[in-house]
Amino acid sequence: MFTKKQQIILFVILIIFAIAVIAFTFYAQKNPFILSFKKIDNGNLDCVVEKEINTVRGNSLSGFIENEEEIIILEDYYNCNEIARDDIVAYEYSANPALIIKIIKALPGDTFALVSTGANYNLKINNKLLKTSGNNLYSLSEQKSKMLRLYEKNYQGVVPVNTYLLLGNQVSGTLDSTIFGLINKQGIVGKVVKF
């Protein structure tokens, strides 16, 4: 049995522990940078996805997400979920100090082609002309289409395994695959959802 003094010490330790748990829970609710959620698959812990709140700087996704709008990046989301067409993702582009957010427009195995319109190029994915959310065709200049035309030639118009086409929501292209080409899954930090 515990002495009266040991019981008091044990009680004080339990109270301190309870206060610490309550304080951490309150802090975690106020600080979304440390919140996480878990996906359970068949009763087994599959992965942990960290949430990070960011503010958008730029208009490349205008129509989906506007400049100064807050978003949540679900980091490592794709470690346990498949990348889907039209997912908005955060991508780490080495030439840019901040993450960029773009739309997955083509998946591994998709066919892609650039079709000349005379002055510009439209983009076809799986034999369908690609459009923005405003139902406008992507219309890339000679310069903006150069990188994708090179990939089209080198890969015979098929998106390779673990490779994706990322585009903004602007018809003339943005800082996206029109600049840096098809991207590897490894550079995708996570899925973007609206706050």
C-alpha positions in Angstrom: 0.0 0.0 0.0 1.0 3.6 -0.6 1.6 5.9 2.3 -0.5 9.1 2.6 2.4 11.1 1.3 2.9 8.8 -1.8 -0.9 8.9 -2.5 -0.7 12.8 -2.5 2.3 12.7 -4.8 0.6 10.3 -7.2 -2.6 12.4 -7.2 -0.6 15.5 -8.0 1.2 13.7 -10.9 -2.1 12.5 -12.3 -3.5 16.1 -12.1 -0.5 17.5 -13.9 -0.7 14.9 -16.6 -4.4 15.6 -17.1 -3.8 19.3 -17.4 -1.0 18.7 -19.9 -3.2 16.5 -22.1 -6.0 19.1 -22.0 -3.6 21.9 -22.8 -2.1 20.0 -25.7 -5.5 19.1 -27.1 -6.5 22.8 -26.9 -3.3 23.9 -28.6 -3.6 21.3 -31.3 -7.1 22.6 -32.1 -5.8 26.1 -32.4 -2.7 25.2 -34.4 -3.6 23.2 -37.5 0.0 22.7 -38.4 0.3 19.9 -35.9 -3.1 18.2 -36.5 -3.2 14.9 -38.3 -5.7 12.3 -39.3 -5.3 8.6 -39.9 -6.7 6.5 -42.6 -7.7 3.0 -41.4 -7.6 0.2 -44.0 -9.0 -3.1 -42.9 -8.4 -2.2 -39.2 -4.7 -1.5 -39.8 -3.1 1.9 -39.5 -2.3 2.8 -43.1 -0.7 6.2 -42.9 -0.7 9.5 -41.2 -1.5 12.7 -43.1 -0.5 16.1 -41.7 -2.6 19.1 -42.4 -1.0 22.5 -43.1 -2.9 25.7 -43.7 -1.5 28.0 -46.4 -2.6 31.2 -48.1 -2.6 31.2 -51.9 -0.4 33.8 -53.6 -1.2 34.1 -57.3 -4.0 33.7 -59.8 -3.0 30.5 -61.7 -6.0 28.6 -60.3 -8.5 31.4 -60.5 -11.9 29.8 -60.9 -11.0 27.1 -58.4 -9.0 28.8 -55.8 -8.5 32.6 -55.7 -5.5 34.7 -54.7 -5.3 35.2 -50.9 -7.7 32.3 -50.2 -6.7 29.9 -47.5 -6.2 26.2 -48.4 -5.3 23.1 -46.5 -2.5 20.9 -47.8 -2.9 17.3 -46.8 0.8 16.3 -46.7 1.7 12.7 -47.7 -1.9 12.1 -48.6 -0.8 10.2 -51.7 1.2 7.7 -49.6 -2.1 5.9 -49.0 -4.4 7.3 -51.6 -4.4 7.2 -55.4 -3.8 10.4 -57.4 -6.9 11.2 -59.4 -7.5 13.3 -62.4 -8.5 16.9 -61.5 -7.0 16.6 -58.0 -5.5 19.9 -56.9 -2.0 19.2 -55.5 0.9 21.0 -53.9 4.1 20.5 -55.8 7.6 21.2 -54.9 9.3 22.8 -57.9 13.0 23.2 -57.3 13.2 26.5 -59.1 10.5 28.1 -56.9 11.1 28.8 -53.2 7.4 28.1 -52.3 5.2 25.2 -53.1 3.0 25.6 -56.1 -0.5 24.3 -56.5 -1.8 22.9 -59.7 -4.4 20.5 -61.2 -3.6 16.9 -62.2 -4.7 16.9 -65.8 -3.2 13.6 -67.1 -2.3 10.3 -65.3 0.2 7.6 -66.1 -0.9 5.7 -69.2 -3.0 8.6 -70.6 -2.3 9.7 -74.2 -1.5 13.4 -74.8 -0.9 15.4 -77.9 -0.5 19.0 -78.9 -2.6 20.1 -81.8 -1.6 23.1 -83.9 -4.3 25.7 -84.5 -2.0 27.8 -86.7 -0.8 30.4 -84.1 -1.1 28.3 -81.0 -1.4 24.7 -79.7 -4.4 23.0 -78.0 -3.8 20.1 -75.7 -5.5 16.7 -76.1 -5.7 14.1 -73.3 -7.0 10.7 -74.3 -8.2 12.3 -77.6 -10.3 15.0 -75.9 -9.4 18.7 -76.1 -8.4 19.9 -72.6 -10.4 22.8 -71.1 -10.1 25.0 -68.1 -12.9 25.2 -65.5 -14.4 28.1 -67.5 -14.8 25.7 -70.5 -12.1 27.4 -72.5 -9.5 25.4 -74.5 -5.9 25.6 -73.3 -4.2 27.6 -76.0 -0.4 27.4 -75.7 2.0 29.6 -77.6 4.9 28.2 -79.6 7.2 28.9 -76.6 4.7 27.6 -73.9 4.2 24.4 -75.9 7.8 23.6 -76.5 8.5 21.5 -73.4 5.3 19.4 -73.8 6.0 18.9 -77.5 9.4 17.5 -76.5 7.8 15.1 -74.0 5.2 14.1 -76.6 8.0 13.2 -79.0 10.2 11.4 -76.4 7.3 9.3 -74.9 5.4 8.8 -78.1 2.4 10.7 -76.6 1.9 8.5 -73.5 2.4 9.7 -70.0 5.0 7.4 -68.3 4.5 5.4 -65.0 4.6 7.6 -61.9 4.4 10.7 -64.1 1.7 13.4 -64.3 0.7 16.5 -66.2 0.1 19.5 -64.0 -1.6 22.6 -65.2 -3.0 25.8 -63.8 -6.4 27.1 -64.7 -5.2 29.7 -67.3 -5.7 29.0 -71.0 -2.1 30.2 -71.9 -0.4 28.1 -69.2 1.3 29.2 -65.9 4.2 28.0 -63.8 3.2 24.4 -64.6 4.0 21.5 -67.0 4.2 24.0 -69.8 7.4 25.3 -68.2 8.9 22.2 -66.4 7.3 19.4 -68.3 5.7 16.2 -66.9 6.4 15.7 -63.3 7.3 12.7 -61.1 5.0 11.7 -58.2 7.9 12.2 -55.9 7.6 16.0 -56.1 3.9 16.0 -55.1 3.8 17.1 -51.4 0.1 16.5 -50.9 -3.5 17.1 -51.9 -5.0 20.6 -51.6 -8.5 21.2 -50.3 -10.3 24.4 -49.6 -10.2 25.7 -46.0 
